[in-house]
Structures are given as structure tokens and as C-alpha cells.
Amino acid sequence: MVLKKHFKFRYPFFSFVPRNAQYLMSASDLFTQANEAFFEDDYDEALQLYSQAIDADSENPEFYLKRGIVYEKLKKYDLALQDANKSLAILEAQQGSRTQLAKAHLRRGIALYHSKQYSEAKKELSASKELNPAEKTLSTWMRRWQFLKSDKVPATAASSTTTGRSASEPAPVSTASATPVTERARHDWFQNDQFVVVEVFIKGVQKDSVDIGFHERSLSVTIKMPSGSDYSLELEPLTHEIDPSQSKFTVLSTKIEIKLKKKSVGTKWGMLEGEDVIPQTISAPWTSNKPKDWSALDKELSSEEPEKPEGEQALNALFQQIYGDADENSRRAMMKSFVESNGTCLSTNWDEVSKGKVETKPPEGMIAKKYT
């Protein structure tokens, strides 16, 4: 098999997925891999993987929402709308939570917005707001709709509000320019103990053209490009929680730098979006999160019996103990007998030792020899 030069070592080995991968990997594994491809702007591969995840689990609404976002990136808005409708239908059948339903209505509204069905888009955005006013990125799209309202929406609304014209009379055609097309831009990320830093590489952007929403488990980025088109980046859910109040961004001449403050300082993120694939923290074997009771530890160590010496250490310990407990004559006898016998004899009887030199008495089977 010949691989392309720029293949990527992604889960589990290479970036390609076998035709029967849905039978080899679980739906969640495929979904995780698809999220990685999406973040790397590899939308074609992400689309394939999301589709395989759906084949493996066709009743997961999140899979359809994510694939719908890929369709938006590929400007296939009709397919994005179909996936949003499918996700919403599943959630209604499963009696999904208000938060999940709000997200589905939001994605449906975004797809309608891109399809220039602005009135219908407004209804979906309003439905999302009613279900969950705190829905991520909702405020961004509401502002977009408000921005277009004076240019595009009145053309539809005017037919029912303007006097002196019959309902069948065609409404005047809006002269507003077409909706800006969502463009791509390269982005990357890195991290330290305190922050996860996301970099979006777009040159010549003005700060007032950047709209960024920080949330605990999501990031929403909308940028008005110098060409007039829009760039959007939505990361949800982030792999770990962030602190929105301490997160910030900086607009530079060549890029937009977004700093996400880690809520859990020191935690290493294995991915930027989705479920993490590596342990969050690896503690050293001598560390612990629990406080130490040092007085109790000292007492415990003091109560432990000291290790018993062996061999030569045991003999020296015994010698020191006897010497320490002996009187002056016994100590003299011990030193004289030990030195004169070359360590082969130890006596505490000074009356006997004082009578003459203590001869060397080697162990049985050995012979004492003088060194010359």
C-alpha cells in the first residue's frame, strides 16, 4: 500500500479509515476521530467519519448536528438543514432536554440563514432562545440577523405591511448584496499549565470585526474578513472546562490569538474538542492531593522497630553495646584483647588480660600468618 506523503498519525494509526471501519471501531471512537479531523480543517475526512458514526448509531442526535456543521463549512446548506431536521426529530421522539432542543433549533436556524431564508431563520433562533436563553453562540447569530434586518428581511415583510398594494402584488426586490460567504482560515492550538491558546491566522483584521464568545465548555468565534466575507469557528464541547472571565483574545497583524484560561490548572488537554483521550493529570508517585499530618507521620516512624543489623554491622553493634555498659577495667580489657589478638578475641576480664600479650586465636580450620 502506498501512502500519501503528508499522512497524519491520528487515532488509531493513520488518517485514513478502512471501508469497514464502522465494524472495527465504535460509534464514539469514530465521532472522536471525526472531531479531530474537523479541528484540523479536514472537512472531507470529517464528513466521512461523521457519516460512519451515524451508520454505527443512527439515533444519536449529536452526530447529525456535527455533520451538519461540516456541511455548512462545505457550503452544502441544504444538507446541513436536513441533518438539523433529523437531529430535532430524534430529540423530540426521545424527549430530549431543553438544552439539546435549543441547540438543534439553533443549527436549523443557522442553516436557514445561510440558505437566505431569513424569516424562517429568525423563528428558529427565537425558538432556541425560548428553550435556552444561555445557548452558546445564539447571541452571535441574533446579532447577525439584526444586522441583516434592515437590508434583507423587510423585502419579505413589506408585502404584508405596506398599504396601497394588494397581497398578490410582488414585493420590491432588495438591492442588498448577497450574504457574505463563510471562508476558511488556518487555525492551530497549543497549551501550557495555565492556558490553552488557539490561533486563527487571518491578516489585517480589525478588533471591532472580531466577535468571540467564551463559555465553560465552548468557544464561538466570528470574524469579518477584510474581503467582507465571514469566518466562523465553533468548538463545542471543549475537552475540559475553562474560566470565561479570565479568558481573552488579542488581535495581531497576522493572526487572532485566543487564550482560554484552564479551570483546572495543570491539566493537560489531549484534544481541543470532544472527549479527552489521555489522563487529565499524572501525579508523581510521591505527591498527593490530601494534606499530610506530619506529627502523626513522625509518631508512626518513631514507633517502627529499627532494622536489625546483620554480619559485621551486628558485631560492631554488639561491641559498642558491651563497651558502653562496661566499667573502666572492662573497657581496657576489651581494647587490649581485641587489638593484640588481631580481632580474634574479646575479653572483659582485666585481671587475666593484664598478665601478658593476648595471642591470636584464629577460627577452627584457619591458620594465622604474619604479613611481611
N, C-alpha and C positions, 0 to 999 in steps of 0.2 A: 504494500500500500504506500502511495506517495502522498505526503502531507504538504500543505502549503507552507511557505517559508515562515509566515507570521502567525503560526498557530498559538493558541493560548492554553496554558495549563490551568484548566478550570475543572471543577468537580465532574467526574472523579478523576479523569486523566487528561483527555484532550477536549477542545472546544466543540468538536463535532459530536453528534448524538446518533447512535445507531438507529436504523429504521425501526427496530423492535424495542427501542429504549423504554417505551411505556410499560413493557413487560419485565424489564430489568430493574427499573427504579420506581419508587413510589411516587404518587402524585405530588406529595410535599417536596420530595427531592427535585423533581422536575421544576416545580414552582420556584424553589430556591435558586436553581441554576438559571432559570429564566430571569429572575430579578437581577442576578449578576450580569447577564448579557445586556439587560435593559440599561443598567447603570453605565456600562461601557459603550453605550450608544450603538450597540449591535442589534438594531431593531429587527432585522430579518431573522436572526437566530432566536431572539427573544420571542418573536411571534411563533416560530416553530415549537419552541419549548412550552409556551403557554398553551398552545393547541394540544400538545401531547399530554399536558397536565389535565386539560379538560377531558381528553379521551379517557384518561385514567379515573377521573372523578368529575362527572358531568353535572353534579348537583352542588358544586362549590361556587357560590356567587362571586367570591373574591377573585377567582381565576378569570371570570368573564370581565370583571372591571379592569383588571390589569391588562388583559389582552386588548380591551377597548382603548386603553391609553396608548398602546403600541400602534393601533390603527390610526389614532389621532396624529401620532408622530409621523406616520407614513401618509398622512392626508387622506386616509380612506374613511371619511367621516360617516358614510352610510353604514359601514361595517361596525364602526365604533358605536353607533346608535343601536344597532342590532344587539351587540353584546351588553349594552346598558339595559336594554329592554329585557333581555334574558335574565340578567342578574336581578333586576327588580322583580320579575315574575317568580323567580326561585325564592327570593326573600319574602314575598307576600305569601307564597304557599307554605313556607317554613315558619311563618310568623316571626320574621327577623326583628331585631331590636330597632328602635327609632334611629339610633346612630347609624346602623347599617343601611336602613332605608334612605336616610338623608344622604349618605354617600352615593347610593345608586341614583337618586334623583339629581344629585349634583353632576355626576358623569353624563347622565342623559341630557341635562341642560347644556353642558359644555359641547357635547356632540351636536346638538341642535344649533347652538351658537355658531359653531364652525360651518354648519350647513346653511347659515344665513336665515334660519327660521327663528328670528329674534323674539317674536311674541311668545312662541311655544317655549323657547329657552327661558324666558322670564318666568313662566308658570312653573317650570321645573326647579328653577333656582329658589323661587318663593316657597315651593313645597319642601325643599331641602331645609330652608331656613326655619320653617314652621316645625319640622320634625326635630331639628337640632341647630339652634342658633349659633352654637360654637363650632359648627362643622368647618374643618380645615379648608382653606383656600376659597371658601364661599364668598368672603368679603371681596376677594380679588376679582372674582367673576361678576359680582354685583356692581362693582365699580366700572368694569368694562361695559356692562350693559348700560349703565347710566351715561357713560361716555358716548355710546352709540345712539342713545335715545333721541337726541335732538336731530341726528342726521338720518337715521335709518328707520326707526320704529314708527314715527309719525306717518310715513308713507302708507303704512297698513292701517293705522288707527284713524287717519284722516277721513277715510271712506265712510265711517260711521258717525263722525262728529262734525264734519263740515256742513254747514247749511247751504241750501240752494242747489244741491246736487243729488240726484237720485241714487239709490243703492246700487243700481246696475251700471252707473257711470264709472268708467275706470278711474282709478286714483292716479294722481300725477306720479310720474316716475322720479324716484330720488336720484339726485345728481351726485350723491356722495360716492366716494371711491370705494372700491371693493374692500372687504375685510382683510386686514394685514395677514399674510401667511405666516404660520409658525415656522421658524427656521431652527436649524440645528447649530450647536456650538459645542466645542470640545470642553469637557469638564473632568476634573480629577480630584482626588482627596488624599489626605494624609492625617496623621494624628500624633499627639503627644499625651502626657498624663492628664493634661487639663482640657484640651480642646480637640475636636475633630474639625479639620479645615477643608472646606470644599472650594475649589477654584473653578470659575467659569471664564473661559478665555474668549473675551469679546473686546475689541479695541474701540476706543473713542466713545464710551458710554457716559452719559451724564448721570449724576447721582439722582436727580429727580425723575429719571426714567427707569429707576430700579425699584421694584416693589417686592419685598421679602417678608414672608410670614413665618415666624418661629413658633413652634408648638412642641410639647413634650415628646411626642413620637412622630413628628412630621416636619417637613420643610417645604415651603412653597416659594418658588422664585419666578417672577415675571419681569422681563426686561424689554424695553422698547429699543430695538436695534437702531443704529444710525441710519440704516436704509429705510426705516419706517415700519419694518415688519416686527413681529413679536417673537420672543423666545420665552419658553416656559420650562421649568424643571420642577417636578413634584416627587418628593421622596416620602413614601408612607407605606408601612411604618418604618421609622428609623430602627436600627438594630437595638439601640438602647435609648433610654430617656436622656433628654438634655434639659438645661435650665434656660428657658426662653429669655428671662430677664437679664441674663449675663451673656447672651449670645449677641453677636453683632456682625456687621459687614463693612467692607471698605471698597470703594470704587477706585481702581488704579487705571493707569493709561492703557494697560494691555489686558486687564482682567478684573473680575469682581471676586474678592476674597471674602468668604463667609466662614465665620468662626462659631462653631457650635460648642457651647460650654457643656462638658460632660457632667451629668448629675452625680455619677459615681466616679469620682476622681481616681485615676489609676487603672480603670477598667480598659482592657484592650479590645477594640472592636475588630472582629474578624471580617465583617461586612459593613456596608453603609446602610443598606436597606434589607429588611426581611429578618428571618431568624438567624441568630449567630451560629457559626459552625465550629467555634473554638471556645474553650473555657474562658469565662469573663476575666477571672483573676487567677494567678498562680502564686500561692503564698509559699514563702521559703519554709523549709521544714522546722525552723527554729522560731517562727513567728506565729502569733495567734491574735485573733480579734478580741479575745477575752482578757480582762485585766488580771495581772499577776498579784497574788498575795505573797509578797516576798518574805514576810515574817513567818508565815506558815511553811513556806518552802525551806527556809533556813532551819526551822524546827525539825522538819522531815529529814533533811540531810543530816542534822546533828544526831537524830535518833537511829540512823542507819549504822549498822556494825561495820567497822573498818575492815577492809580486805586483809585476810591473814597472809603474812609474808611466807615465802617458801624458799627452800635451798639456802644459799649463802645469806640472803636477807634475813631468813629466820634465825640463823646462828648469830648474826650480828645483833639482832633484836634481843635475843636471849642474853648475850654477853652484856649488852647495855643495861638490861633489866637487873641482872645479878650485880653488876658493878655499881649501879645506882643505889641498890639496897644494902650494900656491904659496908663494913666499918673500914677504918684506915688500914689495918693489918691485912684484912682480906683483900683489899684493892691492891696492896703491894704484892701479895702472893699471886694474884691473878695476872698482873702485868709481868712479873718476873718469870712465872711458869710459862706463860704464853709466848713471850719473846724468846726465851732461851731454848724452848722445845720446838721453835720454828712453827708454832701454831698447832702442834700435835698434842699438847697437854695443857689443861686449865685446872688450877688448884686454888682454893681459898684458904688453905692451911699454911699460915706464915711460919709457924714453928718448924714444919717439915721442909718447906721450900727454902728457908733461910740457911739451912745446913750446907748447901752446896749447889752446884750448877744442875739445872733440870735437863736431863738428857732428852734427845729427840726420840720419840716413840711413834714410828710410822704405823699406819693401819696394817692389819694382818695381810700377809701376802705381798707387801711392798718393802723396798729397801731404801734407806736414807743414804743419799750421796751428797758429797760436798761439791760445790761449783767452784771451778778454778778460773 
